[in-house]
């Protein structure tokens, strides 16, 4: 004991009891009250944002009639849609405390390209309209049923597919993607097909290899960690900082299978190091 006291002063030698004290403190009623209060704050902020979103979206119902009267000009509709998204991001930042940072934005090709992004939440579907102005997003048909915003997406236009139609959906996606690239618009696809948990490895579903081989455009891989703050399994949106990471572009001309393996590995490696 004397030897221990000489090497480790009493306050260090008793670190075990301190750790025990801390562990016991974590299970105390006070700790549970503080944790519950924190969770309630998150829920309240999330509900306040939902109210803000409903009101902000309702304002754009006025634009539907105005745009319809002047022939629904696509560029003006896309500009209005971007304005709506900027308002949503403003609300997330100032109500929820959810921000985002970009990493490697200089990787974005100068010419229109095929953008492949992992899918963890609603956030990247919306933010893409600001991150990539005039982008054509490959989206499921159900999005058109969203009141007001569904109209804007249809008229932008986005590349809307019916996943139940199988090969017809792939053909429609390919044709519309070609039209978008020819018009100078990049095409964004979520090759995982649906929202995934942030811990899930990056694996693509069928379709992206067809776009790569047929469109003959450079591919920009993009990775987000939005699921940590607004994931499919979370009832409330949480404050924090979403990272948007742009990875080195992949040139066209690679065998389709090799392309898929390469971009999956590239994105998975980035997923593992994102905060």
C-alpha positions in Angstrom: 0.0 0.0 0.0 2.9 2.4 0.9 4.5 1.6 -2.5 1.3 2.3 -4.3 0.9 5.6 -2.5 4.4 6.7 -3.4 3.9 6.0 -7.1 0.3 7.0 -7.3 -0.9 9.9 -5.1 -4.1 9.1 -3.1 -6.4 11.0 -5.5 -5.0 8.9 -8.4 -4.9 5.6 -6.5 -8.6 6.0 -5.8 -9.6 6.5 -9.4 -11.5 3.3 -9.3 -13.8 4.7 -6.7 -14.2 7.9 -8.7 -15.1 5.9 -11.8 -17.6 4.0 -9.7 -19.1 7.2 -8.5 -19.4 8.5 -12.1 -21.1 5.3 -13.2 -23.6 5.5 -10.4 -24.2 9.2 -11.2 -25.2 8.3 -14.7 -28.0 6.2 -13.4 -29.2 8.8 -10.9 -32.7 10.3 -11.1 -31.0 13.7 -11.9 -29.3 12.3 -14.9 -32.5 10.7 -16.2 -34.3 14.0 -15.7 -31.6 15.9 -17.7 -31.7 13.3 -20.5 -35.4 13.5 -20.7 -35.3 17.3 -20.8 -32.8 17.2 -23.6 -35.0 14.8 -25.6 -38.0 16.9 -25.1 -36.1 20.0 -26.4 -35.2 18.0 -29.5 -38.8 17.1 -30.1 -40.0 20.6 -29.5 -37.5 22.0 -32.0 -38.4 19.4 -34.5 -42.1 20.2 -34.2 -41.4 23.9 -34.5 -39.5 23.2 -37.7 -42.4 21.1 -39.0 -44.7 24.1 -38.4 -42.3 26.4 -40.1 -42.1 24.0 -43.1 -45.8 23.8 -43.5 -46.2 27.6 -43.4 -43.2 28.2 -45.8 -44.5 25.6 -48.2 -48.0 27.1 -48.1 -46.6 30.4 -49.4 -45.5 28.6 -52.6 -49.1 27.6 -53.4 -49.5 31.2 -54.7 -46.7 30.5 -57.2 -48.5 27.5 -58.7 -51.3 29.8 -60.0 -48.9 32.5 -61.1 -46.6 30.1 -63.0 -49.6 28.3 -64.6 -50.9 31.6 -65.9 -47.6 32.4 -67.7 -47.1 28.9 -69.2 -45.1 27.2 -66.4 -41.6 28.4 -67.5 -39.1 25.7 -66.3 -36.2 27.9 -65.4 -38.4 30.1 -63.2 -40.0 27.1 -61.6 -36.6 25.6 -60.8 -35.5 29.0 -59.3 -38.6 29.1 -57.2 -37.9 25.5 -56.0 -34.4 26.4 -55.0 -35.7 29.4 -53.1 -38.1 27.0 -51.2 -35.2 24.7 -50.4 -33.0 27.6 -49.2 -35.9 28.4 -46.8 -36.0 24.8 -45.6 -32.3 24.8 -44.9 -32.6 28.2 -43.1 -35.3 26.7 -40.9 -33.2 23.6 -40.1 -30.2 25.8 -39.2 -32.0 28.4 -37.0 -34.8 26.3 -35.5 -33.3 22.8 -35.2 -29.6 23.8 -35.2 -28.8 21.5 -38.2 -26.1 22.9 -40.5 -24.0 21.5 -43.3 -20.4 21.8 -44.5 -19.0 20.8 -47.9 -15.8 18.9 -48.4 -14.0 18.8 -51.8 -16.4 21.0 -53.8 -13.6 21.6 -56.3 -14.1 18.0 -57.4 -17.3 18.9 -59.2 -16.8 18.6 -63.0 -17.3 21.7 -65.1 -19.5 19.9 -67.6 -22.8 18.2 -66.8 -22.3 14.8 -65.1 -23.9 11.9 -63.5 -24.0 12.4 -59.7 -24.3 9.3 -57.5 -25.1 9.9 -53.8 -25.8 7.7 -50.9 -29.3 8.1 -49.3 -29.8 8.4 -45.6 -32.5 11.0 -45.2 -34.9 13.5 -46.9 -32.2 16.1 -46.4 -30.0 15.3 -49.4 -33.0 15.1 -51.7 -33.8 18.7 -50.9 -30.3 20.1 -50.4 -29.3 18.7 -53.8 -31.4 21.4 -55.5 -29.1 24.1 -53.9 -25.8 22.1 -54.0 -26.3 21.4 -57.8 -28.4 24.2 -59.4 -30.6 23.0 -62.3 -29.9 19.3 -61.4 -32.4 16.7 -62.6 -33.0 14.2 -59.7 -34.1 10.7 -60.4 -36.9 10.3 -58.0 -39.8 7.9 -57.2 -43.3 8.7 -58.4 -44.6 9.0 -54.9 -42.9 12.4 -54.5 -45.4 13.9 -57.0 -48.1 13.3 -54.4 -46.6 15.8 -52.0 -48.9 18.8 -51.9 -47.6 21.9 -53.7 -44.0 20.8 -54.0 -45.0 17.8 -56.1 -46.3 20.2 -58.7 -42.9 22.1 -58.7 -41.0 18.8 -59.1 -43.2 17.7 -62.0 -42.8 21.0 -63.8 -39.0 21.4 -63.2 -39.0 18.7 -64.5 -37.3 16.0 -62.4 -36.8 12.4 -63.7 -39.7 10.6 -62.1 -39.9 6.8 -62.3 -42.4 4.2 -61.4 -40.3 1.5 -59.6 -43.1 -1.1 -60.1 -42.8 -0.9 -63.9 -39.4 -2.7 -64.0 -37.6 -2.5 -67.4 -39.9 0.3 -68.5 -38.7 2.4 -65.6 -35.1 1.8 -66.5 -35.7 2.8 -70.1 -37.6 6.0 -69.1 -34.9 6.9 -66.7 -32.2 6.5 -69.4 -34.1 8.6 -72.0 -34.9 11.4 -69.5 -31.3 11.4 -68.2 -30.1 11.8 -71.8 -32.4 14.7 -72.3 -31.3 16.4 -69.1 -27.6 16.1 -70.0 -28.3 17.4 -73.5 -30.0 20.4 -71.9 -26.9 21.1 -69.8 -28.3 19.7 -66.5 -26.5 17.2 -64.3 -28.4 14.0 -63.3 -28.5 12.9 -59.7 -29.3 9.3 -58.7 -29.5 7.6 -55.4 -28.2 4.1 -56.4 -29.1 2.5 -53.1 -32.7 2.9 -54.1 -34.1 3.9 -50.7 -33.0 5.5 -47.5 -30.5 3.4 -45.6 -29.2 3.5 -42.0 -26.0 5.4 -41.6 -24.2 2.2 -40.5 -25.2 0.2 -43.6 -22.3 -0.4 -46.1 -22.6 1.2 -49.5 -24.3 -1.2 -51.9 -26.0 -0.2 -55.2 -29.2 -1.6 -56.7 -29.6 -2.3 -60.4 -29.8 0.7 -62.7 -26.8 3.0 -62.1 -24.5 0.7 -64.2 -26.9 1.2 -67.1 -26.7 5.0 -66.8 -23.0 4.9 -66.6 -22.5 2.8 -69.6 -25.1 4.5 -71.8 -24.7 8.2 -70.9 -20.9 8.4 -71.4 -20.6 11.2 -68.8 -18.2 11.6 -65.9 -19.5 10.4 -62.6 -19.2 12.4 -59.4 -19.6 10.3 -56.2 -21.0 12.2 -53.2 -21.3 11.0 -49.7 -23.4 12.5 -46.8 -23.9 11.5 -43.2 -27.3 13.1 -42.8 -28.8 9.9 -41.3 -27.1 10.8 -38.0 -29.4 13.8 -37.6 -32.5 13.1 -39.8 -32.5 9.4 -40.5 -35.4 7.2 -41.5 -35.5 5.6 -38.1 -35.5 8.9 -36.2 -38.8 10.6 -35.3 -37.2 14.0 -34.6 -34.5 16.0 -36.4 -31.4 16.7 -34.4 -29.0 19.6 -34.3 -25.5 19.1 -35.6 -23.4 19.4 -38.8 -24.0 17.3 -41.9 -21.0 16.7 -44.0 -21.3 16.6 -47.8 -18.2 15.0 -49.3 -17.4 15.2 -53.0 -15.1 12.4 -54.2 -12.8 12.3 -57.3 -14.8 12.0 -60.5 -14.8 8.7 -62.4 -14.3 9.1 -66.2 -16.6 7.3 -68.7 -15.5 4.2 -70.6 -14.9 1.7 -67.7 -16.6 -1.7 -67.8 -19.9 -1.3 -65.9 -19.2 -4.0 -63.2 -15.8 -2.5 -62.5 -17.3 0.9 -62.3 -19.8 -0.2 -59.7 -17.2 -2.0 -57.6 -14.9 1.1 -57.8 -17.5 3.7 -56.8 -18.9 1.5 -54.0 -15.5 1.0 -52.5 -14.7 4.7 -52.9 -17.9 5.8 -51.1 -17.6 3.1 -48.5 -14.1 4.2 -47.6 -15.3 7.8 -47.2 -18.3 6.7 -45.1 -16.0 5.1 -42.6 -14.0 8.2 -42.0 -16.8 10.8 -42.0 -17.5 12.2 -38.5 
